[in-house]
Amino acid sequence: MHKKKGILFVLSGPSGVGKGTIKEALLKTMNDICLSISATTRKPRSDEIHGEDYFFVGENEFEEMIVSDKLLEWAEVYTNRYGTPRGFVLEHLNRGSDVLLEIDIQGALQVKNKMPEAVFIFLSPPNIDELARRLCGRGQDSQESIDLRLATCEAEMAHIKYYNYVVVNNHIDEAVEKVRSIIQAERCKLNNLSLG
């Protein structure tokens, strides 16, 4: 018995819930999952490598990717665009590699429309108060920005119904363990194995 195609795991949740932290922790301990690399129109920072951190593309190329349906999802963040290249994800899945995509909720819902067979994991804050505390604690956001994010978070929580799993990020180690368990369980599902 071995796996047929790879599985796309979409880790998503409100801003400030800890998606990036959990993704990093997972990748440190799981060397058999590939992180999806986003395409972006923003300029690379000095320590960033094309094809490793992001695929850095121009506005015209990004527009062409949208028009020709080469992105599983995309969004405009401030003045830059970010998207998930369909080809990169499919190439890894077809090779039998699992792919992890860490993304915001709007992006996850776009992916669900195009690849409903993916496994969607919603990372939830223990409660809105805790999320507020985390956002304030980061010291990166103005009060106005925090208020907006909290209002957005409440609206985003309504999208939980579109996900396969919910993991409450109360303690980072426990949350990482739960996400890892979901990945292992999905790999053991009969429809993800080829028998014979």
N, C-alpha and C positions, 0 to 999 in steps of 0.2 A: 504494500500500500504506500502510495506517495501522493503528495499534493498535486493537484492538476495545475491550475493557474494560481498566481499569487492573489492575495486578498488586499484590497484597499481599505485601510483603517483611517477614518476621519475623526480626529480629535478636535473638539470644538467647544465653545462656551463663551460667556460674556468676557469683555475686556477686564483684565486684572484678576481673573480667577486662577491663573497659574498654569495656563496651557504650555507656555514656553519652558517653564521649570520642569514640568512633568515630562515633556518631550525630551529635554536634555538628559534627565535621569534615566528614561527608558533606553535611549540610544547608548548610554554608557554601559548598560547591563545586557542589552540585546543586540548582538552583532548580526542577527539574521533578519533584520528589517531595514528597509531602505527609506531614507527621508526624502519626501518629494521636494524638489527644488523649484522655487517660484521664478517666473520671469518678471522683470520690473523695468520701468522706464527711468528709475532714478539712477543717478551717477554712483558708481562704486565708491565705497570708502577706501582709504588707503590699504587696509588689511583684508579687503574682500577679494575673492577670486571668482572670476566668471566660470560658471558651470559647477561651482562647489558651494558658494554661498547663495548666489542667484544666477539666473541667466540675464545679463544686462542687455537690453535691446532698446532701439530708438522708438520714438512715437509712431513712425510709419509702420515699422515692423510689428509693433504691438497691435496697431489698428488692423493690420492684415491678419494677424492671429485671431482677432475677434471675428472678423468678417468670414474667415474660412473655417470657423468652428474648431480652432486648434487649442482652445482653452477650455478646461472643465469648469472654470469659474474665473471671474476677474472683478476687480473693484478699483475705484479711484480713491486714494487716500491722500488727502490734501492735494498736492499738485502732481503726484506720481501715481502711476498705475501698477498694479500687481496682479498676477494671474498664475494659474496652475496649468502648465503645458500638458495637454492630453497625451502627446506622443511619448514624453518621458515616463509618465505613469504607466501607460499601456505596454511600453517596451519592457519595463521591469515585471509587470504582472504576467505578461506572456512568457517570460523566462522562468516563471514560478517563484519570483521574489515577492514578498509582501512589502507593501508601501505604506508609510505613515504620512498623513497629511495633517498638519496642525494649522487651523484656519478659523476665521471668525464665523459667526452663525449664518450671515447672509451668504458667504461663500459655500458653506456646508450645504445650504438648501439648494444652491445652484448645482453642486456636484450631485446631490440626491436626484435631481431631475434628469441628469445625464447618465449616472451610474447608480441606479437604485440598489444594485446588489452589493454595494460597498457596506462596510460595517461602521455605523455612526455612533460615536461615544460623546455624550454631553457631559462636560465637566462643570459642575455646579458649585457655587459658593455655599457654605453652610447656611448663610442667610444674607440678606441685603446689608445689614449692619456690619457684618464681618467684611464684606466686599468694600464698603465705604472706608473701613479702618485700613484695609490693605492699600487702597488707592491713595488715601491720605498719607500713609506710611512711606509710600514710594518717593514722595516729595517731588514728583515730576509733573504733577498736574495742578492747575489752578482750581479754586473752589467751583468756579463755573463749569469747568471741564468735568470735575468729579460729579457734580449734580447731573450733568447731561449723561454721563456714563451710567449712573445709577438708574436714571429714568429709562435709559436704553436697556439696561440689564433686566428691569422688571418686564419690559415688553418682550425681550429675548427669551425669558423663561417660559413664555407661552409656546415656544417652538419645541419644547422638550418632546412633545408627542411624535415628532418626525424622526426621533432617534431610536436606536436599538437598545442602548444602555445609558444609564445615568450614574456618574461617579461623583459623590460629594467630596470636594477637596477640603477636608477638615484638617487632616495631617498629611503632609506631602508624601511621606513614606508609604502610608496606607493607600493613598490614592494611586501612587505609582504601581503598587502591588496589585491593586484591583484592575488597573488598565492592562498590566502584564497578564493577569489571569484571563481577562476577556480575550486577549490576542491568542493565548494558548488554547482556550476553549474553542474559539472559532476555527483554529487550525485542525482541531480534532473532529469537527462536524463532518458527518458522512458526505454531505454534498460538496465539501472542500477536499475530499480525498478521491483519488482514482483507485478503484479496486481492481486488482488483477495485474 
